[in-house]
Structure formats: C-alpha cells, structure tokens
Amino acid sequence: MIERLKELHLYSPKTIRDYIFNAISASAKALTAPILVTAFMRQAVNEAEKQAKSDGVDYLHWHAASDGVLNLLLGAGVFLDCDQEPIRPGLKARGTKLSAIADNFEDKSETHMLEQLILHVGDVTLRDRTPIAHALFKVDPKKKSIFDIQDRVDELMALLADRLIEDDQGRLVLDGATPDKLSQTVSKMMIPLSNTA
C-alpha cells in the first residue's frame, strides 16, 4: 500500500507529515497576504525540518515528503486561492497565490489519501484496516498503539460515510467508482516529482 501511495506521489511518513501539517497550520495563522504555493510550502517545510531536528528526529527525504504532502493538499482541495476557490492539481498549482487554507485541512487531506488508496489498490475490505493503518499512520509504537492508528482509519471512514459503501464481495467502493475508471484521471492530476522516501 505504501508503494502504491508513492506511485501516486501522495506518500509521506506520518511523523514527518505531522511536522509539516503543524508548520502549515502555524504559517496559515500568520498569513497576512497571498503567497505563492511554492513559497508557502518551502517556508512551512523549513520550519517543520527545524522542529524535527530540534526534537532529535533525523530524516533525509524532506523534499520527497514535501512533494507528497503538497499533492495531498492539492488533491484534497484545501489550499484556497484569492477567490476562496480550491487550488487544483496541475501545472499552474505551484505558481498560484494561496490566500487561505480550508478548515480541518488535516482530516480532509488524510481522507483524500484514504480515498486514493481505496481507489487504486482496488481490492480493499474492512479486513484491511490494519494494513491501511500501517500504510497511512504508522509511527513509533511508543507514541501510538496499533489500536490508536486503527481508530484513525475508522474515523476517516466515518468521514467518508456518505460516499463509502461495500460491494457484494465486501470490497470498499467510493460512489460506485472503480480503480479502472479513475486511475488515469487521478494520475494525470498529480504532480509527478520525487517519489522516494
């Protein structure tokens, strides 16, 4: 599942993603004027990296994680332009001015990641809660138990309740969509940059 997220350019380790999310949240609160998406992300990731180093967290792939988080944010539609419209993935996204970030952007972004995993892995059932939890939210077991990260998967599934169903084989399906119908469209939307982490 992690490899599939990397192929979709959406992967970042949970610990690093949380550092970037925290920095994004702080940077958004301090935003006084529109700023290019690239400049905003660079600023947030620099702050995230400083905080991680201060906490003794060594990580070598900040650029790849930054790309994964940016694709996640754009896919979730949580970056808003000067008209308060979502900045969509594509060639113009990085050069568009960001004026605000949607409320609950963390939930919306991680829900988007779960959606893409369900769509692109293709044979996901409720029995896959643990592999999903590991792929999306695995951290040091001293910080969170498997039950904690399974709870996060359950929380995201609840947020998708109006779109998520089980088909007659028990597979999770979004709006009746199938991976074949959506894989090409979604892959074209993603910004294909670094995919190692």
Secondary structure, 3 states (H helix, E strand, C coil): CHHHHHHCCCCCCHHHHHHHHHHHHHHHHCCCCCEEHHHHHHHHHHHHHHHHHHCCCCCCCHHHHHHHHHHHHHHHCCEECCCCCECCCCCCHHHCEECEECCCHHHHHHHHHHHHHHHHHCCCEHHHHHHHHHHHHCCCCCCCCHHHHHHHHHHHHHHCCCCEEECCCCEEEECCCCHHHHHHHHHHHCCCCCCCC
